[in-house]
């Protein structure tokens, strides 16, 4: 069962889905239209994406965009 987390203030498109962050955790926008805590596979993908997009926080959009 997925854990639904808090609503991130901002999110970004990582090439696969919208991802947001809150505190020290990443959340993804589920097709059910809720934010769910990223599993380890998603966290790894996000970390790789962030490493190649150093300005990712500047380009993040408000969470209501997806």
Secondary structure as UniProt FT lines:
FT   STRAND          10..13
FT   STRAND          18..22
FT   TURN            23..24
FT   STRAND          25..29
FT   TURN            31..32
FT   STRAND          35..37
FT   HELIX           40..52
FT   TURN            54..55
FT   HELIX           56..59
FT   STRAND          61..62
FT   HELIX           63..65
//
